[in-house]
Amino acid sequence: MNATLLTQSKSTQPMITQSTLTQPEASLSQPTLSLRAVSKTYGDGDGTVTALHPTTLDVRPGELVAVSGPSGSGKSTFLALAGALLRPTGGQVLIAGQDVTALPAAALPAFRLKHLGFVLQSSNLIPYLTVREQLTLVTHLAGQDARAGQARADDLLGLLGLGDRAGHYPAALSGGQRQRVAVARALMNDPQLILADEPTASLDGPRGREVVQMLAQQVRERGRAAVMVTHDDRVLDLCDRVVHIVDGRVN
């Protein structure tokens, strides 16, 4: 996953009924993310490769779930399916009550822009935009009022300890500061679901924990759901739940 995404815009739970984009937001009693026997394969016949075996998982509001596993285990495929970036071969993906596997491809960018926030590996900030502009780009793409977007950006930056960096460019920030900007950017559209792809990969231990602590705090305070793909065992204790994936099988 990369910065071009911005231009696109413990127990078993009962099955969620399909809703439409025009219906009210999903109730807090419902999972924000539901995977129902979701699988992904490539090729056919003897050349078939299973990237993700049938997986069922719910993530609820206020919950940060880590998906941990070694490189090549299927973590990236899992996250892409959860973020409506890949079509599953089988099963259903429901986000905020909407079966995204039933949506046409043309409707997915707007859905992602409204309902999802992405924290990308190595922050993936746009080098020629200031910190504030990284955030206001989200509201610009969503067609929202520019003044309101700037006010929200400044509020978020202040909340995350970046108020004095609003006019700086990414090159002038530390690695930890860049990742905090990435978290702020993911929160700009007030998404129901936040997906983080190895957010500590380029950070040392203390800076990595700082970023994940901040993410967990925002998830709980805002009642949002989050999934973090990671192989960094140093931050797993900060998560509400950890699921492990090996060879495309989630345990």
C-alpha positions as a printed NumPy array, in Angstrom:
array([[  0.   ,   0.   ,   0.   ],
       [  1.246,   3.515,  -0.727],
       [  0.262,   7.162,  -0.731],
       [ -1.922,   6.715,  -3.802],
       [ -4.541,   5.323,  -1.449],
       [ -5.329,   8.912,  -0.546],
       [ -6.572,   9.559,  -4.018],
       [ -9.018,   6.646,  -3.802],
       [-10.651,   7.714,  -1.421],
       [-12.859, -13.51 ,  21.314],
       [-16.314, -14.836,  20.693],
       [-18.377, -15.646,  17.677],
       [-20.799, -12.848,  16.833],
       [-24.146, -13.101,  15.012],
       [-24.169, -12.464,  11.273],
       [-24.613,  -8.807,  10.376],
       [-27.345,  -7.981,   7.898],
       [-26.354,  -5.965,   4.867],
       [-26.994,  -2.225,   4.983],
       [-26.702,   0.469,   2.354],
       [-24.463,   3.497,   2.194],
       [-27.443,   5.745,   2.876],
       [-28.476,   4.013,   6.085],
       [-27.339,   5.262,   9.548],
       [-23.866,   4.43 ,  10.78 ],
       [-23.396,   0.962,  12.261],
       [-24.504,   0.615,  15.876],
       [-21.833,   0.424,  18.537],
       [-23.188,  -3.051,  19.389],
       [-22.145,  -4.286,  15.957],
       [-18.617,  -5.182,  14.885],
       [-17.064,  -2.439,  12.802],
       [-15.17 ,  -5.021,  10.762],
       [-16.475,  -8.508,  10.075],
       [-14.701, -11.081,   7.958],
       [-16.926, -14.038,   7.146],
       [-15.015, -17.074,   5.798],
       [-12.873, -14.713,   3.714],
       [-10.24 , -16.336,   1.516],
       [ -7.895, -15.3  ,  -1.266],
       [ -6.281, -17.505,  -3.889],
       [ -4.259, -16.767,  -7.003],
       [ -4.002, -18.865, -10.16 ],
       [ -5.935, -22.043, -10.839],
       [ -5.454, -25.783, -11.126],
       [ -2.08 , -27.097, -10.014],
       [ -0.76 , -23.531,  -9.958],
       [ -3.221, -22.298,  -7.311],
       [ -1.624, -20.417,  -4.43 ],
       [ -3.669, -19.728,  -1.29 ],
       [ -2.654, -16.41 ,   0.205],
       [ -5.375, -16.485,   2.885],
       [ -7.342, -19.528,   3.989],
       [-11.014, -19.021,   5.031],
       [-10.951, -16.572,   7.922],
       [-13.71 , -15.325,  10.228],
       [-12.961, -12.398,  12.526],
       [-14.824,  -9.503,  14.168],
       [-13.317,  -6.224,  15.372],
       [-15.509,  -4.004,  17.544],
       [-15.556,  -0.272,  18.298],
       [-12.863,   0.73 ,  20.79 ],
       [-10.743,  -2.318,  19.997],
       [ -7.197,  -2.433,  18.629],
       [ -6.418,  -5.87 ,  17.204],
       [ -2.917,  -6.858,  16.17 ],
       [ -2.346,  -9.355,  13.377],
       [  1.101, -10.823,  13.933],
       [  3.158, -13.176,  11.829],
       [  6.44 , -13.618,   9.978],
       [  7.175, -12.12 ,   6.585],
       [  5.273, -13.872,   3.81 ],
       [  2.614, -15.228,   6.169],
       [ -0.284, -13.408,   4.505],
       [ -0.493, -10.287,   6.673],
       [ -0.501,  -7.851,   3.754],
       [ -3.19 ,  -9.852,   1.959],
       [ -5.275,  -9.882,   5.133],
       [ -4.997,  -6.112,   5.507],
       [ -5.763,  -5.446,   1.844],
       [ -8.911,  -7.56 ,   2.087],
       [ -9.975,  -5.861,   5.338],
       [ -9.451,  -2.474,   3.685],
       [-11.482,  -3.244,   0.559],
       [ -8.353,  -2.996,  -1.574],
       [ -8.6  ,  -6.61 ,  -2.774],
       [-11.629,  -8.672,  -3.724],
       [-11.774, -11.939,  -1.801],
       [-12.007, -15.2  ,  -3.684],
       [-14.627, -16.321,  -1.197],
       [-16.558, -14.99 ,   1.789],
       [-17.779, -11.563,   2.841],
       [-16.111,  -8.437,   4.207],
       [-18.433,  -6.126,   6.142],
       [-17.31 ,  -2.661,   7.224],
       [-19.633,  -0.45 ,   9.297],
       [-22.437,  -2.857,   8.385],
       [-21.856,  -2.634,   4.643],
       [-20.974,  -5.736,   2.647],
       [-18.145,  -4.243,   0.604],
       [-17.813,  -7.411,  -1.446],
       [-21.216,  -6.522,  -2.93 ],
       [-20.204,  -2.986,  -3.912],
       [-19.172,  -2.222,  -7.501],
       [-15.521,  -1.319,  -7.963],
       [-16.45 ,   2.273,  -8.853],
       [-18.062,   2.766,  -5.421],
       [-15.099,   1.554,  -3.376],
       [-12.869,   4.674,  -3.436],
       [-15.633,   6.873,  -1.988],
       [-16.454,   4.213,   0.604],
       [-12.829,   3.983,   1.717],
       [-12.501,   7.744,   1.891],
       [-15.55 ,   8.009,   4.145],
       [-15.157,   4.978,   6.399],
       [-11.467,   3.989,   6.495],
       [ -8.222,   5.508,   7.685],
       [ -4.863,   4.041,   6.664],
       [ -1.567,   4.318,   8.543],
       [  1.028,   3.217,   6.033],
       [  4.431,   1.685,   6.568],
       [  7.208,   4.321,   6.783],
       [  4.461,   7.021,   6.993],
       [  4.424,   7.622,   3.192],
       [  4.019,  11.351,   3.597],
       [  4.033,  13.495,   0.471],
       [  7.416,  15.284,   0.507],
       [  6.251,  18.606,  -0.964],
       [  3.304,  19.08 ,   1.424],
       [  3.58 ,  20.553,   4.903],
       [  2.323,  18.627,   7.917],
       [ -0.952,  20.571,   7.898],
       [ -1.368,  20.026,   4.161],
       [ -0.906,  16.259,   4.565],
       [ -4.108,  16.33 ,   6.63 ],
       [ -6.151,  18.899,   4.719],
       [ -5.592,  16.92 ,   1.511],
       [ -7.98 ,  14.322,   2.942],
       [-10.799,  16.81 ,   3.429],
       [-10.069,  18.351,   0.022],
       [-10.465,  14.962,  -1.664],
       [-13.709,  14.44 ,   0.258],
       [-15.047,  17.766,  -1.03 ],
       [-15.364,  19.247,   2.448],
       [-15.085,  22.894,   3.463],
       [-11.444,  24.052,   3.373],
       [-11.676,  26.258,   6.452],
       [-13.307,  23.536,   8.516],
       [-10.674,  21.079,   7.288],
       [ -7.836,  23.337,   8.374],
       [ -9.412,  23.818,  11.799],
       [ -9.792,  20.042,  12.224],
       [ -6.192,  19.483,  11.098],
       [ -4.899,  22.004,  13.616],
       [ -6.999,  20.425,  16.384],
       [ -5.634,  16.956,  15.61 ],
       [ -2.048,  18.15 ,  15.37 ],
       [ -2.365,  19.888,  18.718],
       [ -3.929,  16.792,  20.287],
       [ -1.086,  14.587,  19.025],
       [  1.666,  16.977,  20.092],
       [  2.474,  18.248,  16.604],
       [  1.015,  21.743,  16.731],
       [  4.423,  23.366,  16.439],
       [  5.236,  21.267,  13.362],
       [  2.189,  22.189,  11.268],
       [  4.223,  24.257,   8.788],
       [  7.132,  21.829,   8.517],
       [  7.839,  19.475,   5.625],
       [  8.43 ,  15.737,   6.208],
       [ 12.189,  16.05 ,   5.729],
       [ 12.342,  18.258,   8.834],
       [ 10.605,  15.671,  11.057],
       [ 11.944,  12.727,  13.023],
       [ 10.758,   9.211,  12.212],
       [  8.432,   9.19 ,  15.202],
       [  6.974,  12.563,  14.261],
       [  6.325,  11.395,  10.698],
       [  4.423,   8.374,  11.96 ],
       [  2.378,  10.578,  14.294],
       [  1.477,  12.707,  11.286],
       [  0.417,   9.51 ,   9.509],
       [ -1.883,   8.652,  12.435],
       [ -3.334,  12.176,  12.391],
       [ -3.937,  11.886,   8.641],
       [ -5.76 ,   8.592,   9.17 ],
       [ -8.05 ,  10.293,  11.704],
       [ -8.898,  13.292,   9.515],
       [-12.067,  11.772,   8.052],
       [-13.143,  10.413,  11.486],
       [-13.186,   6.852,  10.096],
       [-14.955,   3.943,  11.721],
       [-12.036,   1.639,  10.929],
       [ -8.308,   2.344,  11.025],
       [ -5.89 ,  -0.047,   9.321],
       [ -2.187,   0.193,  10.157],
       [  0.449,  -1.574,   8.067],
       [  3.634,  -2.206,  10.079],
       [  3.563,   1.303,  11.62 ],
       [  6.677,   0.642,  13.757],
       [  8.807,  -0.914,  11.008],
       [ 11.115,   2.088,  10.627],
       [ 11.193,   3.096,  14.31 ],
       [ 13.281,   2.098,  17.303],
       [ 11.614,   0.46 ,  20.322],
       [ 10.643,   3.56 ,  22.341],
       [  9.406,   5.499,  19.283],
       [  7.453,   2.472,  18.075],
       [  5.687,   2.083,  21.401],
       [  4.914,   5.793,  21.458],
       [  3.157,   5.605,  18.095],
       [  1.144,   2.489,  18.982],
       [  0.202,   3.914,  22.4  ],
       [ -1.1  ,   7.021,  20.67 ],
       [ -3.05 ,   4.953,  18.145],
       [ -4.575,   2.788,  20.882],
       [ -5.568,   5.856,  22.901],
       [ -7.31 ,   7.457,  19.924],
       [ -9.139,   4.227,  19.085],
       [-10.502,   3.872,  22.614],
       [-11.351,   7.527,  23.17 ],
       [-13.133,   7.851,  19.819],
       [-14.832,   4.457,  19.922],
       [-13.268,   3.427,  16.624],
       [-11.941,   0.019,  15.583],
       [ -8.402,  -0.643,  14.414],
       [ -6.378,  -3.487,  12.961],
       [ -2.597,  -3.315,  13.042],
       [ -0.487,  -5.728,  11.028],
       [  2.909,  -6.151,  12.653],
       [  5.774,  -8.519,  13.344],
       [  6.986,  -6.26 ,  16.187],
       [  6.453,  -8.254,  19.403],
       [  7.487,  -5.22 ,  21.477],
       [  4.109,  -3.514,  20.972],
       [  1.691,  -6.444,  21.217],
       [  0.984,  -5.787,  24.9  ],
       [ -0.543,  -2.436,  23.905],
       [ -3.254,  -4.161,  21.862],
       [ -6.595,  -5.481,  23.107],
       [ -6.214,  -8.728,  21.196],
       [ -3.576, -10.468,  19.125],
       [ -4.293, -12.928,  16.325],
       [ -1.503, -14.841,  14.63 ],
       [ -1.216, -15.688,  10.974],
       [  1.105, -18.349,   9.561],
       [  1.057, -19.601,   5.969],
       [ -2.207, -17.782,   5.339],
       [ -4.007, -19.341,   8.311],
       [ -5.299, -17.077,  11.082],
       [ -5.277, -18.576,  14.59 ]])
